[in-house]
Amino acid sequence: LKRNCDACDFHQEMKRGCNLHQSRTNTALMNIRDPEISIIQYQPGHQHIPGHFWYKRTGISRIQIGIDGFMWMLFPTTHQVLSPAVGSLFARNQCFAWLLIEGGIIYLKTPVKGKITAINPAFINREINSQLFLSPEADLWLMEIETEDETIYSQNILTKSEYIETIEIDRSRLKILTHAPDSNNDLSLSRISQITKKDFGDYLRIVGDGRIMIC
């Protein structure tokens, strides 16, 4: 029809089906784990930046980058971590890792530009059958990146007090959405709450500084 899509019955049917699927997806309930403040630590040697990302220098103009324990606790059903190939180049705020979780895919956007020089062997072609937040945070780096020193120095590094305050604020935001009880017993075994996919996506965009999304 010479690209006159509005006159195409097939195009209209596809749009209708897509909208119905999107509506069902956004209202679907997802299981998430309420973050346990007691096991979240400010890691020595890690430079924590807004959005629950961290990086660690591994050499001249090279850093390891990952997400913190707070964020891993939100994704207890992660069963695979996907990354581009070593040598891939990407710009700042470009997707550089994907977490396959129950009911969706988490998209992570890199806070720095650069080239991938290594990928965490723990995530390469591996099905994950454990709760990753129980592993040492230093073991959960996603990839090593070669970047410019100016890019590294330009990051907004959080102090320990700023990081802890961020954790508390973001946890409170989540409790409002999930209606989780405000309990001082962080070791409770029943810490799974439900949230709609749309609300969870909106929450991740806020606490992830615009760099964490769900599809």
Disulfide bonds with the S-S distance in Angstrom:
none
